[in-house]
Amino acid sequence: MRENIDVLELRLSAPADDGTLEGIAVPFNQVDSYGTTFDRRAFTGLAGRKIPLLWSHRQDEVIGQATDFTADDAGLRMIGRLNMEVGRAREIRSMLIAGDVSGISVGFETIKDERKAGGIRHITEARLHEISLVALPSIPGARVTSVRHGRDGAAAAFITAVHAATRAFSEGKSK
């Protein structure tokens, strides 16, 4: 007699202290504090480009680079890496992990835009020059979504992941 067996697959990646972070750099169709929105097609041609990561739009505080970009319904997503050899980047990484800052803002050049109702400027094409980590983003939802770190050690990260997976598995079975 064969029993039904539930299978739990658990995939873990090693904690990284390499400064890798992910975020939504530009939420689409979200009115920012300047009365501007960005179209999903606004940023093209980013494949293979390296965009500087700055602290609060300060060109003298380059803290890393963003190298991978995708556009989805939520916005322009980015993956970047803080340069952990730079003291300011280490400080900012600590603030990100602690939750002290989480905002993203972009420096760009408008190529094409159109006016919408209520005086909203809708940017349909733009050239991205830099991505900044900031305390207060101008676009709601522009934020760092993940900072990889091994601050608590690999064993603690493994245990945390196992607990989360177990809870998710148990909740899924109870439905």
Residue frames relative to the residue before (quaternion, step in Angstrom):
aa qw qx qy qz dx dy dz
M 1.0000 0.0000 0.0000 0.0000 0.00 0.00 0.00
R 0.2739 -0.7832 0.5453 0.1190 3.51 -0.85 1.03
E 0.2735 -0.7683 0.5579 0.1540 3.59 -0.88 0.94
N 0.4955 -0.5993 0.5249 0.3460 3.52 -1.26 0.46
I 0.0873 -0.7947 0.6004 0.0189 3.54 -0.80 1.02
D 0.3056 -0.7263 0.5877 0.1835 3.53 -0.87 1.01
V 0.2009 -0.7798 0.5855 0.0934 3.52 -0.96 0.89
L 0.1157 -0.7652 0.6317 0.0442 3.51 -0.96 0.94
E 0.1068 -0.7775 0.6179 0.0480 3.56 -0.70 1.10
L 0.0694 -0.7985 0.5979 -0.0119 3.53 -0.80 1.05
R 0.0487 -0.7864 0.6158 -0.0022 3.55 -0.73 1.13
L 0.0441 -0.8021 0.5953 -0.0166 3.50 -0.77 1.07
S 0.1853 -0.7338 0.6331 0.1624 3.52 -1.16 0.60
A 0.5768 -0.6049 0.4207 0.3527 3.51 -1.07 0.70
P 0.5224 -0.6085 0.4804 0.3550 3.58 -1.02 0.70
A 0.1837 -0.7977 0.5685 0.0819 3.55 -0.96 0.82
D 0.2057 -0.7533 0.6131 0.1196 3.52 -1.03 0.83
D 0.4265 0.7463 -0.4228 0.2870 3.54 1.17 0.53
G 0.5840 -0.6263 0.3591 0.3712 3.60 1.23 0.15
T 0.3814 0.7369 -0.4836 0.2787 3.59 1.24 0.21
L 0.0514 0.7847 -0.6155 0.0524 3.54 -1.01 0.89
E 0.1946 -0.7547 0.6171 0.1081 3.53 -1.29 0.47
G 0.1355 0.8128 -0.5606 0.0818 3.54 -1.15 0.51
I 0.4614 -0.5990 0.5623 0.3349 3.50 -1.41 0.05
A 0.2461 -0.8101 0.5194 0.1152 3.55 -0.26 1.31
V 0.8044 0.0346 0.0231 0.5927 3.59 0.99 -0.87
P 0.2262 -0.7470 0.6081 0.1453 3.61 -0.44 1.12
F 0.3782 -0.7455 0.5044 0.2164 3.59 -0.87 0.92
N 0.8572 0.1341 -0.1284 0.4803 3.54 -1.25 0.71
Q 0.4927 0.6029 -0.4459 0.4414 3.57 1.12 0.75
V 0.3750 -0.7366 0.5133 0.2310 3.61 -0.66 1.06
D 0.2574 -0.7775 0.5573 0.1366 3.56 -0.77 1.08
S 0.7244 -0.4531 0.2997 0.4245 3.57 -1.29 0.02
Y 0.6617 0.4745 -0.3051 0.4939 3.61 1.28 -0.12
G 0.5285 -0.6397 0.4065 0.3824 3.61 1.26 0.08
T 0.5329 0.6165 -0.3883 0.4304 3.55 1.17 0.69
T 0.0936 -0.7485 0.6502 0.0912 3.56 -1.22 0.58
F 0.2993 -0.7365 0.5792 0.1806 3.55 -1.28 0.42
D 0.4031 -0.6967 0.5499 0.2230 3.52 -1.02 0.91
R 0.6224 -0.5559 0.4029 0.3760 3.58 -1.16 0.59
R 0.7205 0.4266 -0.2429 0.4898 3.61 1.07 -0.65
A 0.3848 0.7724 -0.4521 0.2258 3.60 1.24 0.03
F 0.7869 0.2505 -0.1253 0.5498 3.58 0.95 -0.83
T 0.1198 0.7729 -0.6102 0.1258 3.55 -0.40 1.26
G 0.7431 0.4217 -0.2832 0.4356 3.55 -1.26 0.19
L 0.4407 0.7094 -0.4530 0.3121 3.59 1.12 0.51
A 0.4704 0.6862 -0.4455 0.3308 3.60 1.21 -0.31
G 0.8342 0.1858 -0.1646 0.4925 3.53 -0.83 1.04
R 0.5831 0.5813 -0.3796 0.4219 3.60 1.24 -0.11
K 0.2390 -0.7160 0.6361 0.1601 3.51 -1.27 0.56
I 0.1234 -0.7990 0.5882 0.0210 3.55 -0.60 1.22
P 0.4681 -0.6960 0.4576 0.2950 3.62 -0.75 0.96
L 0.2722 -0.6941 0.6407 0.1834 3.54 -1.19 0.73
L 0.0782 -0.7985 0.5968 0.0058 3.55 -0.81 1.05
W 0.4043 -0.6391 0.5746 0.3129 3.52 -1.32 0.18
S 0.8648 -0.1319 0.0438 0.4825 3.58 -0.70 1.18
H 0.6725 -0.5384 0.2775 0.4253 3.58 0.94 1.00
R 0.4567 0.6723 -0.4623 0.3547 3.60 1.17 0.39
Q 0.3563 -0.7681 0.4980 0.1872 3.56 -0.46 1.22
D 0.6594 0.4828 -0.3137 0.4835 3.58 1.20 -0.36
E 0.7016 0.3854 -0.2728 0.5337 3.61 1.27 0.14
V 0.0449 0.7806 -0.6129 0.1141 3.54 0.43 1.30
I 0.0958 -0.8367 0.5392 0.0004 3.57 -0.64 1.15
G 0.7984 -0.1348 0.0836 0.5809 3.60 1.24 0.01
Q 0.3655 -0.7139 0.5404 0.2543 3.55 -1.20 -0.57
A 0.3173 -0.6914 0.6136 0.2116 3.52 -1.31 0.53
T 0.1102 -0.8456 0.5223 0.0057 3.57 -0.81 1.00
D 0.7691 0.2798 -0.1614 0.5515 3.60 1.15 -0.42
F 0.0218 -0.8103 0.5834 -0.0505 3.55 -0.83 1.07
T 0.0469 0.7597 -0.6483 0.0190 3.55 -1.13 0.75
A 0.2508 -0.7420 0.6011 0.1586 3.55 -1.17 0.64
D 0.0737 0.7667 -0.6352 0.0564 3.55 -0.95 0.94
D 0.7724 -0.3517 0.2293 0.4765 3.59 -1.22 -0.14
A 0.6535 0.5261 -0.3172 0.4423 3.59 1.09 -0.65
G 0.7042 -0.4193 0.2934 0.4922 3.57 1.03 -0.70
L 0.6672 -0.4285 0.3927 0.4658 3.50 -1.31 -0.42
R 0.1510 -0.7966 0.5833 0.0496 3.55 -0.50 1.24
M 0.1055 -0.7968 0.5936 0.0387 3.54 -1.12 0.71
I 0.1461 -0.7148 0.6712 0.1307 3.48 -1.34 0.47
G 0.0548 0.8065 -0.5839 0.0749 3.53 -0.83 0.97
R 0.2794 -0.7390 0.5848 0.1838 3.48 -1.33 -0.03
L 0.3645 -0.6912 0.5846 0.2183 3.51 -0.95 0.98
N 0.4123 -0.6831 0.5414 0.2650 3.58 -1.05 0.75
M 0.2591 -0.8276 0.4830 0.1209 3.56 -0.15 1.32
E 0.5492 0.5743 -0.4057 0.4516 3.59 1.29 0.10
V 0.6408 0.4966 -0.3079 0.4979 3.58 1.32 -0.25
G 0.4973 -0.6980 0.4349 0.2763 3.57 -0.69 1.13
R 0.6564 0.5129 -0.3165 0.4538 3.60 0.91 -0.88
A 0.6278 0.5301 -0.3380 0.4589 3.61 1.03 -0.75
R 0.6390 0.5112 -0.3282 0.4719 3.61 0.99 -0.76
E 0.6338 0.5226 -0.3298 0.4653 3.60 1.01 -0.79
I 0.6817 0.4889 -0.2886 0.4614 3.57 0.87 -0.96
R 0.6073 0.5428 -0.3480 0.4641 3.58 1.04 -0.76
S 0.6428 0.5170 -0.3186 0.4670 3.60 0.96 -0.84
M 0.6585 0.4976 -0.3078 0.4733 3.59 0.99 -0.82
L 0.6308 0.5259 -0.3315 0.4644 3.61 1.05 -0.74
I 0.6679 0.4997 -0.2990 0.4634 3.58 0.89 -0.95
A 0.6956 0.4656 -0.2685 0.4767 3.59 0.99 -0.83
G 0.4747 -0.6815 0.4387 0.3431 3.60 1.22 -0.34
D 0.3894 0.7379 -0.4707 0.2870 3.58 1.24 0.27
V 0.7664 0.0529 -0.0311 0.6394 3.58 1.15 -0.69
S 0.0348 0.8079 -0.5882 0.0107 3.57 -1.17 0.51
G 0.5259 0.6855 -0.3859 0.3234 3.59 1.26 -0.11
I 0.1714 -0.7382 0.6426 0.1129 3.51 -1.34 0.53
S 0.0151 -0.7622 0.6472 -0.0056 3.53 -1.13 0.79
V 0.2475 -0.7915 0.5432 0.1311 3.59 -1.07 0.64
G 0.2746 -0.6941 0.6385 0.1871 3.49 -1.29 0.60
F 0.0911 0.8162 -0.5531 0.1396 3.56 -0.62 1.13
E 0.3146 -0.6915 0.6110 0.2227 3.50 -1.40 0.18
T 0.3606 -0.7305 0.5380 0.2167 3.58 -0.79 1.00
I 0.2056 -0.7630 0.6039 0.1042 3.55 -0.91 1.00
K 0.7879 -0.0527 0.0622 0.6104 3.59 0.92 -0.96
D 0.0733 0.7758 -0.6255 0.0392 3.52 -1.14 0.73
E 0.1791 -0.7578 0.6148 0.1252 3.52 -1.34 0.18
R 0.4521 -0.6751 0.5134 0.2763 3.54 -1.21 0.51
K 0.1784 -0.7654 0.6136 0.0770 3.52 -1.05 0.89
A 0.7245 -0.4029 0.3225 0.4569 3.55 -1.33 0.09
G 0.8070 0.2706 -0.2181 0.4774 3.54 -1.13 0.72
G 0.6018 -0.6022 0.3482 0.3924 3.58 1.23 0.35
I 0.3900 0.7218 -0.4833 0.3056 3.59 1.24 0.29
R 0.2587 -0.7359 0.6064 0.1542 3.56 -0.95 0.93
H 0.1365 -0.7975 0.5868 0.0316 3.59 -0.62 1.19
I 0.2303 -0.7951 0.5508 0.1068 3.56 -0.44 1.24
T 0.1708 -0.8151 0.5510 0.0541 3.56 -0.66 1.18
E 0.7872 0.0535 -0.0555 0.6118 3.59 1.23 -0.32
A 0.0956 0.7935 -0.5905 0.1119 3.54 -0.86 1.02
R 0.3271 -0.7044 0.5930 0.2124 3.53 -1.28 0.45
L 0.3090 -0.7679 0.5402 0.1518 3.55 -0.67 1.16
H 0.1722 -0.8117 0.5541 0.0669 3.59 -0.76 1.08
E 0.8005 -0.0975 0.0967 0.5833 3.58 0.98 -0.80
I 0.2334 -0.7218 0.6316 0.1600 3.52 -1.34 0.42
S 0.1295 -0.8107 0.5694 0.0421 3.55 -0.81 1.03
L 0.3223 -0.6657 0.6308 0.2348 3.49 -1.21 0.63
V 0.0021 -0.8229 0.5619 -0.0847 3.55 -0.75 1.11
A 0.5550 -0.5856 0.4717 0.3557 3.54 -1.30 0.30
L 0.8120 0.1332 -0.0267 0.5677 3.58 0.95 -0.91
P 0.1846 -0.8033 0.5554 0.1099 3.63 -0.20 1.19
S 0.4789 -0.6742 0.4778 0.2964 3.58 -1.12 0.62
I 0.7098 0.3720 -0.2473 0.5446 3.61 1.19 -0.46
P 0.4243 -0.6902 0.5152 0.2795 3.61 -0.66 1.01
G 0.7905 0.3013 -0.2357 0.4783 3.57 -0.90 0.94
A 0.5415 0.5701 -0.4260 0.4476 3.61 1.24 -0.06
R 0.2934 0.7818 -0.4795 0.2697 3.56 -0.21 1.26
V 0.5300 -0.5585 0.5240 0.3641 3.50 -1.35 0.30
T 0.2093 -0.8051 0.5472 0.0923 3.57 -0.80 1.02
S 0.8088 0.0585 -0.0058 0.5851 3.58 1.18 -0.43
V 0.0258 -0.7431 0.6686 0.0149 3.53 -1.08 0.85
R 0.2659 -0.7712 0.5565 0.1578 3.57 -0.55 1.12
H 0.1775 0.7733 -0.5932 0.1365 3.52 -0.95 0.93
G 0.2844 -0.7437 0.5823 0.1643 3.52 -1.25 0.47
R 0.1267 0.8633 -0.4810 0.0855 3.53 1.22 0.61
D 0.7536 0.3699 -0.2085 0.5018 3.59 0.96 -0.83
G 0.6064 -0.5674 0.3564 0.4281 3.57 1.25 0.13
A 0.6368 -0.5664 0.3813 0.3582 3.52 -1.20 0.60
A 0.6471 0.5265 -0.3344 0.4384 3.60 0.94 -0.81
A 0.6641 0.4937 -0.3081 0.4693 3.60 0.93 -0.85
A 0.6371 0.5196 -0.3278 0.4655 3.59 1.00 -0.78
F 0.6401 0.5233 -0.3208 0.4621 3.57 1.00 -0.82
I 0.6718 0.4934 -0.3005 0.4637 3.58 0.85 -0.92
T 0.6337 0.5261 -0.3251 0.4647 3.60 0.96 -0.82
A 0.6727 0.4924 -0.2932 0.4680 3.58 0.92 -0.89
V 0.6429 0.5140 -0.3265 0.4647 3.59 0.97 -0.79
H 0.6468 0.5096 -0.3215 0.4676 3.60 0.95 -0.84
A 0.6619 0.5019 -0.3112 0.4617 3.60 0.90 -0.88
A 0.6654 0.4973 -0.3022 0.4675 3.58 0.94 -0.86
T 0.6419 0.5230 -0.3240 0.4577 3.56 0.98 -0.79
R 0.6429 0.5103 -0.3197 0.4734 3.59 0.97 -0.86
A 0.6634 0.5026 -0.3077 0.4611 3.59 0.89 -0.94
F 0.6457 0.5145 -0.3173 0.4666 3.59 0.95 -0.82
S 0.6757 0.4953 -0.2936 0.4604 3.58 0.90 -0.92
E 0.6528 0.5042 -0.3150 0.4695 3.57 0.98 -0.81
G 0.6434 0.5275 -0.3161 0.4559 3.57 1.03 -0.76
K 0.6603 0.5063 -0.3049 0.4633 3.60 1.03 -0.71
S 0.6807 0.5103 -0.2992 0.4322 3.58 1.06 -0.69
K 0.5905 0.5864 -0.3714 0.4117 3.60 1.23 -0.18
